[in-house]
């Protein structure tokens, strides 16, 4: 209490909210809607807002989640597989922001606009591979006493040839293959390579430029571009379907039609979401 009184109370007494000033010793940002929504869940899926690596993990329900975490009210392995795949990563790499040299997962642009595979929630293959990948990764981290960052540092390190990291790469490739199949994109046969995420200026002699190069075990750019193009087209189709469904609903209810105008051309940063049947719940930060 002494620590709280010394470090918290001075700030709370300056707060413009009366309850925060009155109950200065209590945890303030309770996020009531968040905890009400996840009350019946044993776990939630989470990821960092800004992260060097594209990784999601399950956390126990009931924790006080840091404001830099994004919490999903999802516990299915199929959802984990779809959102952890390089399909979703390709979308996020294009639409997401960055903080310094780290990708930033923008909720509105990365998640709300992403079109998940149709009926992915009941896809048994997605469930199986998502579970296998996650459980192997968890066992690997426990065995090595390493967290997600160190594990994925090894994952993307070309000289790393340990059997367990090789197996993790193979499982990730298999998960991506299953997600592509769920979209019906069986003609795509991507092969991962160790490639640079970006090129650094070799003329800069500053010591910061001599840090480890950003090698990634990833799809080549042509594959990522093709996947992105297909996702954009799928996004456009679903937006048009939603628009037509909305007009039909308005007509059935006797409401004036044509209040929402759909652009005739797909912009590079569409804001339409996938249909409700394929868009999982996001609770936010």
C-alpha positions as CSV (number, residue, x, y, z in Angstrom):
1,X,0.0,0.0,0.0
2,X,2.9,2.3,0.7
3,X,4.2,1.8,-2.9
4,X,0.7,2.4,-4.3
5,X,0.3,5.5,-2.2
6,X,3.6,6.9,-3.3
7,X,3.5,6.0,-7.0
8,X,-0.2,5.8,-7.9
9,X,-2.1,8.2,-5.7
10,X,-0.4,11.4,-7.0
11,X,-1.4,10.5,-10.6
12,X,-4.9,9.5,-9.7
13,X,-5.7,12.6,-7.8
14,X,-5.0,14.6,-11.0
15,X,-7.4,12.3,-13.0
16,X,-10.5,14.0,-14.5
17,X,-12.6,11.1,-13.5
18,X,-14.1,11.4,-10.0
19,X,-14.3,7.7,-9.3
20,X,-10.6,7.3,-10.1
21,X,-9.7,10.1,-7.7
22,X,-12.0,8.7,-5.0
23,X,-10.8,5.1,-5.3
24,X,-7.2,5.8,-6.1
25,X,-5.9,2.5,-4.8
26,X,-8.1,0.3,-7.0
27,X,-7.1,-1.1,-10.4
28,X,-8.8,1.4,-12.8
29,X,-8.9,0.1,-16.4
30,X,-11.2,-2.9,-15.7
31,X,-12.4,-3.3,-19.3
32,X,-15.8,-4.6,-18.1
33,X,-17.1,-5.6,-21.6
34,X,-13.9,-7.6,-22.3
35,X,-14.2,-9.7,-19.2
36,X,-17.9,-10.1,-19.5
37,X,-17.4,-11.5,-23.0
38,X,-14.7,-14.0,-22.0
39,X,-16.2,-14.9,-18.7
40,X,-17.2,-18.4,-19.8
41,X,-13.9,-19.1,-21.7
42,X,-11.1,-21.0,-20.1
43,X,-8.5,-19.4,-22.5
44,X,-8.3,-16.5,-24.9
45,X,-6.0,-16.1,-27.9
46,X,-3.6,-13.2,-27.7
47,X,-0.8,-11.4,-29.6
48,X,1.3,-8.4,-29.0
49,X,0.3,-5.1,-30.7
50,X,3.9,-4.7,-31.9
51,X,6.2,-7.7,-32.3
52,X,9.3,-8.7,-34.2
53,X,7.6,-12.1,-34.9
54,X,4.1,-13.0,-36.2
55,X,3.0,-15.2,-33.3
56,X,-0.2,-15.8,-31.4
57,X,-0.6,-17.7,-28.1
58,X,-3.3,-18.8,-25.7
59,X,-3.5,-17.2,-22.3
60,X,-5.7,-18.1,-19.3
61,X,-8.9,-16.2,-19.0
62,X,-9.0,-13.9,-16.0
63,X,-5.6,-12.4,-16.2
64,X,-5.1,-8.6,-16.2
65,X,-4.0,-8.3,-19.9
66,X,-1.4,-5.6,-20.7
67,X,-2.7,-2.7,-22.8
68,X,-0.2,-3.7,-25.6
69,X,-2.0,-7.1,-26.0
70,X,-4.8,-7.8,-28.5
71,X,-7.2,-10.3,-27.1
72,X,-9.4,-12.6,-29.3
73,X,-12.5,-14.4,-27.8
74,X,-11.5,-17.5,-29.6
75,X,-10.3,-20.9,-28.4
76,X,-10.6,-23.1,-31.6
77,X,-7.5,-24.6,-33.2
78,X,-9.0,-23.8,-36.6
79,X,-9.0,-20.1,-35.8
80,X,-5.5,-20.3,-34.5
81,X,-4.3,-22.0,-37.7
82,X,-5.9,-19.5,-40.0
83,X,-4.8,-16.4,-38.1
84,X,-1.2,-17.8,-37.6
85,X,-0.7,-18.7,-41.2
86,X,1.4,-16.9,-43.7
87,X,-1.8,-16.1,-45.6
88,X,-2.8,-13.8,-42.8
89,X,0.8,-12.7,-42.3
90,X,1.0,-11.6,-46.0
91,X,-2.2,-9.5,-45.6
92,X,-0.8,-7.9,-42.4
93,X,2.6,-7.2,-43.9
94,X,0.9,-5.1,-46.6
95,X,-1.8,-3.4,-44.6
96,X,-0.2,-3.2,-41.1
97,X,1.9,-0.4,-39.8
98,X,5.4,-0.6,-38.3
99,X,7.1,0.7,-35.2
100,X,10.8,1.2,-36.0
101,X,11.6,-2.1,-37.8
102,X,8.9,-4.1,-36.1
103,X,5.5,-4.9,-37.6
104,X,2.5,-3.5,-35.8
105,X,-0.8,-5.4,-35.9
106,X,-3.4,-2.8,-36.7
107,X,-6.8,-4.1,-35.7
108,X,-8.9,-2.2,-38.3
109,X,-6.6,-2.9,-41.2
110,X,-5.1,-6.3,-40.4
111,X,-8.0,-8.1,-38.8
112,X,-11.4,-6.5,-39.5
113,X,-10.7,-6.5,-43.3
114,X,-9.2,-10.0,-43.5
115,X,-11.4,-12.7,-45.2
116,X,-11.1,-16.0,-43.5
117,X,-11.7,-19.2,-45.5
118,X,-15.4,-20.1,-45.9
119,X,-16.7,-22.4,-43.1
120,X,-13.2,-22.6,-41.6
121,X,-14.6,-23.0,-38.1
122,X,-15.8,-26.6,-39.0
123,X,-12.7,-27.6,-41.0
124,X,-11.4,-30.7,-39.3
125,X,-8.0,-30.5,-41.0
126,X,-7.5,-26.9,-39.8
127,X,-8.4,-28.0,-36.3
128,X,-5.9,-30.9,-36.4
129,X,-2.9,-29.0,-37.8
130,X,-3.5,-26.0,-35.6
131,X,-3.5,-28.2,-32.5
132,X,-0.4,-30.2,-33.6
133,X,1.6,-27.0,-34.4
134,X,0.6,-25.2,-31.2
135,X,1.3,-28.2,-28.9
136,X,4.6,-29.0,-30.5
137,X,5.7,-25.4,-30.2
138,X,4.6,-25.3,-26.5
139,X,6.6,-28.5,-25.8
140,X,9.6,-27.1,-27.5
141,X,9.5,-23.9,-25.5
142,X,9.2,-25.8,-22.2
143,X,12.0,-28.2,-23.1
144,X,14.4,-25.3,-24.0
145,X,13.1,-22.9,-21.4
146,X,12.6,-20.3,-24.1
147,X,9.7,-18.0,-24.9
148,X,8.2,-17.1,-28.2
149,X,10.8,-14.5,-29.2
150,X,13.8,-16.8,-28.7
151,X,12.0,-19.7,-30.3
152,X,11.2,-17.7,-33.5
153,X,14.7,-16.2,-33.5
154,X,15.9,-19.7,-34.0
155,X,13.0,-20.5,-36.4
156,X,14.2,-17.7,-38.8
157,X,17.9,-18.3,-38.3
158,X,19.3,-20.0,-41.4
159,X,22.3,-21.7,-39.7
160,X,19.9,-23.2,-37.1
161,X,19.6,-26.9,-38.1
162,X,18.4,-28.6,-34.9
163,X,15.8,-31.3,-35.4
164,X,13.1,-29.6,-33.3
165,X,13.4,-26.3,-35.2
166,X,13.3,-28.2,-38.5
167,X,10.2,-29.9,-37.3
168,X,8.6,-26.6,-36.3
169,X,9.3,-25.2,-39.7
170,X,7.7,-28.3,-41.3
171,X,4.6,-28.0,-39.2
172,X,4.3,-24.3,-40.1
173,X,4.6,-25.2,-43.8
174,X,1.9,-27.9,-43.3
175,X,-0.4,-25.4,-41.5
176,X,0.0,-22.9,-44.4
177,X,-0.8,-25.7,-46.9
178,X,-3.9,-26.6,-45.0
179,X,-5.1,-22.9,-44.9
180,X,-4.4,-22.5,-48.6
181,X,-6.5,-25.6,-49.3
182,X,-9.3,-24.2,-47.1
183,X,-9.5,-21.3,-49.5
184,X,-9.5,-23.7,-52.4
185,X,-6.1,-22.4,-53.7
186,X,-4.7,-25.8,-54.3
187,X,-2.8,-24.6,-57.4
188,X,-0.4,-22.6,-55.2
189,X,2.6,-24.6,-54.1
190,X,4.8,-22.2,-52.1
191,X,8.2,-23.2,-50.8
192,X,9.7,-21.2,-48.0
193,X,13.2,-19.7,-48.3
194,X,15.5,-17.7,-46.0
195,X,15.1,-14.2,-47.4
196,X,15.6,-10.7,-46.1
197,X,12.5,-8.8,-45.0
198,X,14.2,-5.6,-46.1
199,X,17.5,-4.3,-47.3
200,X,19.6,-2.1,-45.1
201,X,21.7,0.8,-46.3
202,X,25.2,-0.6,-46.6
203,X,26.7,2.9,-46.9
204,X,25.7,3.7,-43.3
205,X,28.6,3.0,-41.1
206,X,26.7,3.7,-37.9
207,X,27.0,0.8,-35.4
208,X,23.2,0.4,-35.4
209,X,23.3,-0.6,-39.1
210,X,25.6,-3.6,-38.3
211,X,23.0,-5.4,-36.3
212,X,21.8,-8.8,-37.3
213,X,20.3,-8.8,-40.8
214,X,16.5,-9.4,-40.9
215,X,16.5,-12.9,-42.4
216,X,13.1,-14.6,-42.4
217,X,12.0,-18.2,-43.3
218,X,9.2,-17.1,-45.5
219,X,7.4,-17.3,-48.8
220,X,9.1,-15.5,-51.8
221,X,7.7,-12.1,-52.7
222,X,5.9,-13.4,-55.8
223,X,3.9,-15.9,-53.7
224,X,3.0,-13.3,-51.1
225,X,1.9,-10.9,-53.9
226,X,-0.3,-13.6,-55.5
227,X,-1.9,-14.5,-52.1
228,X,-2.5,-10.8,-51.4
229,X,-4.1,-10.3,-54.8
230,X,-6.4,-13.3,-54.2
231,X,-7.3,-12.0,-50.7
232,X,-8.1,-8.5,-52.2
233,X,-10.4,-10.1,-54.8
234,X,-12.1,-12.2,-52.1
235,X,-12.5,-9.1,-49.9
236,X,-14.1,-7.3,-52.9
237,X,-16.5,-10.2,-53.6
238,X,-17.7,-10.5,-50.0
239,X,-18.1,-6.7,-49.7
240,X,-20.4,-6.8,-52.8
241,X,-22.3,-9.8,-51.4
242,X,-22.8,-7.9,-48.1
243,X,-24.0,-4.8,-50.1
244,X,-26.5,-6.8,-52.1
245,X,-27.7,-8.7,-49.0
246,X,-28.2,-5.3,-47.3
247,X,-30.2,-4.0,-50.2
248,X,-32.4,-7.1,-50.2
249,X,-33.0,-6.8,-46.4
250,X,-34.0,-3.1,-46.9
251,X,-36.3,-4.1,-49.7
252,X,-37.9,-6.8,-47.6
253,X,-38.4,-4.3,-44.8
254,X,-39.8,-1.6,-47.1
255,X,-36.9,0.7,-46.5
256,X,-35.4,3.1,-49.1
257,X,-32.6,1.5,-51.1
258,X,-29.3,2.8,-52.3
259,X,-28.3,4.7,-49.2
260,X,-24.9,3.1,-49.2
261,X,-22.8,3.5,-52.4
262,X,-20.3,0.8,-53.2
263,X,-17.2,1.9,-55.1
264,X,-16.9,0.4,-58.6
265,X,-13.2,-0.1,-58.1
266,X,-11.4,-1.9,-55.4
267,X,-9.1,0.4,-53.5
268,X,-5.8,-0.7,-52.2
269,X,-7.0,-0.3,-48.6
270,X,-10.5,-1.6,-48.4
271,X,-12.4,-1.2,-45.1
272,X,-15.2,-3.8,-45.7
273,X,-15.2,-6.7,-43.3
274,X,-15.8,-10.4,-44.2
275,X,-19.3,-11.7,-43.6
276,X,-20.4,-12.3,-40.1
277,X,-20.4,-16.1,-40.6
278,X,-16.7,-16.0,-41.3
279,X,-15.5,-13.1,-39.1
280,X,-14.5,-14.2,-35.6
281,X,-15.0,-12.0,-32.5
282,X,-12.3,-9.5,-31.7
283,X,-12.3,-7.9,-28.3
284,X,-9.5,-5.4,-28.9
285,X,-6.9,-4.1,-26.5
